[in-house]
């Protein structure tokens, strides 16, 4: 799978989507731009933390699209998720084994670090690894389970997609406005 394939499947889910920095956000934006999407435009490593905060604060389903590099930068989020259980969080970690938005330098998941084992070791019991589209689709349908974490393996690479033409404040404002109604 490519990252954009994973993002495309998540974009079909009903609920809020918080998307990782850089090309991942740009790819989601190119697939479907909607007020329910929160694009991380400058805070690497925080999509999972923001998504957990949203899941704890309201009942709508929250999907987080994060990358292996960002999760490695904020490993504490996996413990925080495990110790603050919700019924509405689905964290999809795209594990392409590189820092995709900064030039495809290898992450430690290309070596000895296994994010599935790390997530389970942090106390998360509902962790699934997928390598192809159909298991990903099946996993995304398990949306009533406590804090589902999907490790979705992907090929390295970025799609040729345009820059997001929204300012960060605009992304925040329309996302918040959508949920104040």
N, C-alpha and C positions, 0 to 999 in steps of 0.2 A: 504494500500500500504506500501511497504518497500521503504526506501530511494533509494536502488539500482534500483527499478522499475521506480522511477521518473527519476533517472539519465539515465537509459536506454532509456526512451522516449525522453529526451532532446538530447541525443547523436545521435538520428536519424535526427535531424534538421540540415539544411545547415547553416553554419556560424561559427563564432568563439565561443568557450566555455571557460569561466573563471570559475574555480571550487574551491569551498571552501576548507579550510585546512583539513588535516587529512584523515579520512576514506572516506569522500566524494570524494576527489581527487583519492584516491587509487581505489575506486569502478569504477570511470570513466575510469581510466587507465586500469583496468581489462576488461572493456567492449570494449573500442576502444581507442587505443593510436594513436594520429595523431598530426601533427605540429599545427593544429588549436586549440588544447586544451592547455590552460594555467593552470597548476596545482599550487595552492597556497600551498607552502611547508613550510611556516613559518610566515604567517601574518594573524592571526585571525581577522576577522571583516573588511577586506579590499577588498574582492572579488567584492562586489557591486560597490565600488568606482573605482576600476580598470576597471570594465566592463563599467561603465558610461564614463570614460575617453576614452576608445576605441570607444564607440558608437559616442561620440562627434567628434572624430578625423578622422573618415572614414565612408564609406557608408555600409560596410558589416554588416549583421545581427549579433548581439552580444547576446549570451545567458549567463546568470550568474546563476550558481547553488550555492546558499548560504544556510546557516542554520539559524534557529531561534536564537540560541545563538550568532552567529556572527552578525546578524542584530541588536540584542539587544545591542551588544557591540558598534555598530556604527549607532545608530538611525538617526544621522544627514544625512546619505546618502539618506534616504527617502525624506527629504526636498530638498536635492540637486538634486535628480532625478526630483522631481516635478517642480523645478524652472529652469531646463535646459533640456527642452523637446527635444527628438529625435524621429525619426521614426524607429529606428533599435535596440532598447534595450528591452530585455525580461528578467526580474529578476524572477527566480524561487526560492522561499524560502521554503525549506523543513522544515516543522514545525513538528518535532517529539517530541517536548516538553522536550528535554534533550540536554546536551552537549555530543554528541555521541562519540567524539574522546578522551574524557578525563575520561570516566567511567560512562556515562549516568546519571550524576547528573541532577536533574530537572532544567529547565529554568522557567522564569516567565510566559511563555505561557502555562505552566501547571496550572497556577493559574488564575489571573485576567487580564493579558495582552493579548490583541487580536491584532495580527499584521495586520489584514485586516483593523481594525478601526484606528490603528496607521498610516498605509500607507495612508489611505484616509484623516485622520486628517492632515497629512503633505502636502496635496494638490494633491495627486495622484488620478486621476479620473478613471483610467483603472486598477482596482484591482479585481481579481477573486480568490475565494477560491474553491479548489477542494479536494475531499476526495477519489475519485476512478480514475482508469486508463482512462476510456473513456472521462470523462470531462477534464482530463489533456490533452489528445491528442487533443481534440477540442480547448482547450485554446491555446495550442502551435501553432495551425494552424492560429491563429489570429495575424500573424506576421507582418502585415502592420499597426498595430495600434500604437499610441504614447505610449511609455514607459509602456508596459504591465507588471504588477506585478502579479504573480501567487503565492498564498499561498497554497502549496500542503501539506496536512496533511499526516503524515506517522507514522508507528509504530516505537518505539525506537529499536535500534539494529544496529550492524555492521556486514557486510558480512566478511567471512574469505577470504581476498584477499591479494596478495603479496604487499610488499613495492614497491614504485615506484623506479626503478633502474636508474633514471636520476638525475643528480645533478641540483640544482636550476638554476645555470648559463646556463646549457645546455637547460633546459626548456625555459628559456627566449630567448636564442640565436636562437633556431630553430623556436620559435614562431615569433620573429621579422624578421628573414630571410625569412620566408614564406610570409610575408606581404611587404617586400621591393622589391619584384619582379614586 
